[in-house]
Amino acid sequence: MSKFLIKILYTIVTVCIFINAVGAETLDEKIGQMIILGFRGDNINSIEFKRILKQLKNKKISGVILFSKNIKSKNDLILMTDKLKSSSNIPVLISIDNEGGYIQRFDFINFKSAKEISSLSNNEAKKEYSKMAQTLNETGINVNFAPCVDLAINPNSIIELKERSYGKDPEIVSKYASIMIEEHNKRNIITSTKHFPGHGSVKGDTHKGFVDNTKTFDEKELEPYKKLKNYDKLNMVMISHVFNSNIDEIYPASLSKNTIDLLRNKIGFSGVIISDDYDMKAIRNNYTLREIIINSINSGVNIMLFSNNISKNDTTIVSKIHKIIKEEIEKGNIKECNIDNSFEKIMELKRNLK
């Protein structure tokens, strides 16, 4: 038997052992692993925190995303993340957007923006990202939705205006992004390169509405993903909501099978793919929840992210998502094999969390 076949068999066996150990086997549990949700509440006694804790215990969701509103103090944050982690026998994804600069959620410590990092030496960048990863680790956070690998092509893009890019050169961007990934991985923190296939060439903010980069997109925006694709043990890729008719004439990236196929087949990324926040107006203003879910799953997105934060706090959204998925499987509009495939990838990612 070849070494390649032995490696495949070993992976299958170890994943199956892990899945059996955590006992996640029902359709509801598999669906739950595909959902990361935001919530209101900043301490373990808040009603919203108790609700999210119950959803984790019942395996209705895979994890949570934290915002500034959830972080009253460092101690309260640690108490919450400890409770979240102990709520399920399946590892819980506790995520945050903490790129540094304008995009960070803590008020007790500050980190440099990507633009500031790009002027540092490799060792200085390592120190900064080591400090960031250590802070996340100390506070119980195990997923950081970073690094941002968008190229600073358009000076008027939200990426450049918020200093979220390391620069225009894919080599420079990849270099600093890899430093961030490595420092996070040392502390067992999952990272998520973003926003595929690229957000840096276009003016517009998908938080606020539809953004089209059909005329501005440059193929070099894919280069960082090609260079970083092998960081897939503790690394995800986040799909943007940007629309590009040259890739898909109908759907924006996060609902587009063509875009996911580009990432899987042309780039060669084999890890977990997560959506950008589906509550952002680029999506919510143009698609129903049912349309979002059907197209997301059938396109190949593995984890659906709902901040539950931008317009209103929907305490029933999890049950709505589960109900829609099961209904659409029954109708034949969602392929159950996509649920199974996502579940296996997510379990492999969580197994690597240790």
N, C-alpha and C positions, 0 to 999 in steps of 0.2 A: 504493500500500500504506500502511495506517495506521501511525502511530508505534507503536501497541500491538503490531501484528503483527510489525513490524520488531524490537521489543524481545524478543518471544518467540523469534523465529528466531535472534537474536543469542545469547540464552541457551542455546538448544538446541545451536547450533554450538560455542560455547565450552566447554560441558560435554562434548560429544562429543570435541572436540580434547583436553581434559584427560584423559578416560577412555582414549582411544587412546594418549596419551603415557605413562601409567602402566602400560598394558598389562593392566589388570584386566578380564577378560572371561569367565572360567569361572565356573560356578555356585559352586564352592568359594571362589573369590576374592570373589565377591559376598556370600556368607554370612559370610566372614571380616570384611568391613567392618561387619557388624552386631554384632560382639562386642567389648566392652571387658572386660578381665580383670584381677583382682588377682593378686599373686604374693608369695612369700616371697623374701627376699634383700635385702641392703642395700649390695652392691658388685658391680662388674663380674665378679668372680671366683666369685661364689656360683653353685651348681648351678642354683638356681631362676631366677636372672637369665639364665643361658645358655639355659635352656629357653624362657623367654619371648621371648628374642631370636631363637631359631630359629623360633618360631611366627610372629613378625612377618616374618622373611625369607621364610617360606613362604606369607605372606599368609593365614594361618589366623585372624588377629585384626586388629582395626582399631587397637587401642591398649591402654593399661594404666591402672589406677587405683593411685595411690600412697597409702600410709598411713604413720603414724609409724614403724612397724616397718621400712619401706623406707629410712628417712632416717637414716643413721648420722652423716653430717656433710654440710655444704654441698658440699664438694669431691667427696665420693663420689657425691652426688646428681647433680652436674653431669656427672661421668664417665658415669654410667648413662644420663642423658637424651641425652647426645651419641651414645652407642652405639645407643640406641633409635631416634633420629631417622635415623641413617645406615643402619639395618638394612633399609629398604624404599624402593623408588622411589615408593611411595604415602605421602603425609604421615601420620605416626603421631600419634595422639591420646594425649598424655601428661597424664592428668587427676589432680585432687586435690579433696578437700573442704576448702576454706579460706575459710569464712565470716568467721572471726574469733571472738574470745571462746573459748567452750568447744569450738567446731568449727574446729580448725586443727591442722596436722600437723607444723609445724616446732618445734624446740626452740631454734633460734638467733635467733628473732625472734618478737615477739608483735604481734597486731593486735586492735583493739577489736571487741567484739561488735556485732551490729546494734542492740541496745538502746542501747548506749553511743553508737553513731554517730548515732542519732536525736536526740540532744541537741546535736549539733554544727551549726555553720553549714554552708552549702553548700561554702564554700571549705575549711573544716576537713575535711569529709567527703571532698572531692576529694583533699586531701593524703594522708589515710589510705589511700584506695583506690589512689592513684597509687603509694604506697610498696608496697602489697600487690602490685599488678600488676607493678611493677618487680622485686620479689623473685621472683615466678613466672617472669618473663621471663629473669632472670639464671640461674635454675636449670634452665631448659629446659622448663618446664611450659607447655603451651599450652591447657589446658582447666581451668576452675575451676567446680566444681559449686556455683555461687552466682550471684546472690543468692537468699536465701530470702525469698519474698514472701508467706508465710503471715501472716494477720492475728492479732494477739494478742487473740483473742476470749475464750478460756477461760484463766483464770489458772492452771489446773492442767495445761494442755497441755504436752507435752514441748518444744514450740516456745517457750512463754513461760518455762518453768522453766530452759531453757538459754540464755535471752536471744537467741534466734535471729530474733526479729521486730523490725521497725522500729516497730511499733505497731498500733493498731486501725483507724486511718484509712487507707483505700486510697490517698488522695492522698499522704499522708506516706510510706507504704510504697513507692509507685511513684516518688516523687521521689528517695529515697535509693537505691533499686534501680537507677534509671537512671544515677545518678552512678557506681555501681560498674561497671555495664556499660560505660559510656563510657570510664572510665579503663582498664579491661581491654582494650577494643577498640583503644585508642590504641597498645597494645603487642602487638597481634595475638594476643590471648588470647580464646578462646571462653568464653562464660559460659553458665550453664544456670539459668534461673529455675525455682523449685520451691516446693512440691510440689503440682502440679496434681491435682485442682481446689481443694485447700486442706486444711491439716492443723491449722490454728490454733484450730478451734472444738471440738476433741474431746480428751478425756483418753485417753491410751494411747500406746504406742510400738510402731510396726510392726517395729522391730528385735526385739521380744520376742514379738509375737503379733498376732492379729486385732484390727483397730480399725475401729469402725463409727461414722460421723458422720451417719447418716441423719437423726437427730432434731436434730442440732446445727448442721448445715451452713447457712450464710447465703449468699445469692446475691452479696452484696458481696465474698465471697472470690474471685470471678472478676474483679473490677475491675482489679487490677494486671496481669493477663494481657491484658486489653483495651487497657490503656494502653501496655503494653510490647511488644505483638505486632509492631510495626514494627522492633524491634531484632532482626531475624532474619538479618542477614548473618553475624554471628559470635555468634549466640545460639541456644541450644537451649531446650527446655522439658523438665523432668523430671516424669514421671508418678509419683504416690504409690501406695502399696499400700492406701490407705484405702478402705473399702467404704461405698457409699451406695446403698441400695436404690431411692431415687428416680431415680437415674441408671441403675443396672443392678441388676436383682434377683438376679443370679447371681454376677457376678464383681467383685472389687476393681478399682480404677481402672487399675492397670498391666496388667490382662488383659482390659480391657473396651473393645469397639469403640464402645459408646455414649459412653464417656468421651472416647475419641480423636475421635469425631465432634463432640462438644461443643467440643473445642479447635479442631478444624479448621473447622467450619461456623459455630458461634455466635461463637467468639472471632475466628476468621479467621487463626489462626497457620498459616504455610505452611512453616516450617523443619523442622529435625530434632527428632524426639521421642525422648527416651531414657528408659528405665525407671529407677526407683530400683533399688537393689541386690536382685536376685532371690534372693540368699542370705539375706535377712532372714526372720525366722521367720514373719511374717505370710503369706508366700508358701510358703516351704519346708516349713512344718508342715502345709500344707493342700493342696499340689499336687505332683505328680510333676514331674520335669524335663521330661518329654515334654509334659505338660499346660501347663506354663509356656511352653514354646517355641511350641507350636501356637497358643495363645490370644494370646500376645504378638505374633507376626507377623501373624496374621489380624486382630487388633484395629487394627493400624496403627502399632505401636511400631517405630521405625527402628533404634535401637541397644539391645541387651540388655546390661545391666550385671551382672556377676557378680564380687563382691569376692573370692570364693574364700578367705574370711577368717574367717567367723563360727564355723562348726562345725568344718570341717576343710579341709585343703589338698588338693584333688582334681587331681592332675597329668594326669588324662585327660579333664577336663571339656570341653576344646575339641573333641577328637575325638568325644566323645559328642554334643555340640551339632550338629556337622556331620552326623554319621550320622543323628541323629533328623530333622533338617530334610530331608535327601535322601530318607529313607524315607517321610516324611509327604507330600512332594511327589508321590512315586510313587503313594501311596495316594489322593491327591486331597484330603488333609486340610489341606494348606497350599497357598495360591495362589502360584504362582511369580511372578505379576505384583507381589505385595507385596514379594518379594525385590528385584525389579528397581526398583520405586519407591523403596524404601529406599536401595538402592545409588546411585541417581541423586541423591537428596537429600544423602547423605553425601559423595559426590564434589563436589557443589556447595559444601558447607560446607568441605571440605578445600581446594578451589580458592581459596576466599576467605582461607585461611590464608596464602597466597602462598609 
